């Protein structure tokens, strides 16, 4: 399977699963309800949070790549090896974080969340971005643009669904650790596929 297809698929899956985690959209629903935000404001904030989250993730990935090139004077192949290692390390982080959250209730998790949390960088995109660098700037830009668009659209879609469709608010009770496990698994599989050159 071509590297481009693997990496863009991974970017899409990571964006979707990360943004359906309740800690990304429940704080927006709570704040918009308590402050009586209009529908337009609520969805506008969802789009801004999605753009902030994905944009900050891309910025961190770019800075790490820049440091890797300047400090390590890394070749593209060495950077690919580093990206594979990062996939496994970040996958372990997500899985361990999921295990830690297994002992906390969703109410405890939501109480630690705020709108700003939704805009924090997503480390899961870091190895995807670094691995895509060997494909060239056009493919890297395409994967990055797709990640930003899917992240933003997913958050806005989840906010719309849970605000408009009966029964969907129960999604807020979905343990966020399940999305952590899925993201960890996706990164492990991607790391293996990239390593084996499948």
Buried (B, 14 or more C-beta within 10 A) or exposed (E): EEBBEBBBBBBBBBBBBBBBBBBBBBBBBBBBEEEEBEEEEBBEBBBBBBBBBBBBBBEBBBEBBEEBBEEEEBEEEEBBBBBBEBBBBBBEBBBEBBEEBEEBEBEEBBEEBBBEEBBEBBBBBBBBBBBBBBBEEEBBEBBBEBBBBBBBBBBBBBBBBBBEEEEEEEBBEEBBBBBBBBBBBBBBBBBEBBBEEE
